[in-house]
């Protein structure tokens, strides 16, 4: 089935529902859309942080400690 056929079938079924069930379908559709929005926002934040240069200064920092500084080693 194509997208348009699915939409038309769904609309036809929704028209047969009582008012309270139509509200439930609407609420569910809003829930699905908010999940999509949340995912888009999360991906945007991940992209911003991965491309950020905020912590680049740490790459130039000298190493303060080495393995030789350990008092006890765990295996």
Residue pairs with C-beta under 8 A, 6 or more apart in sequence:
1 9
14 22
14 25
17 25
67 73
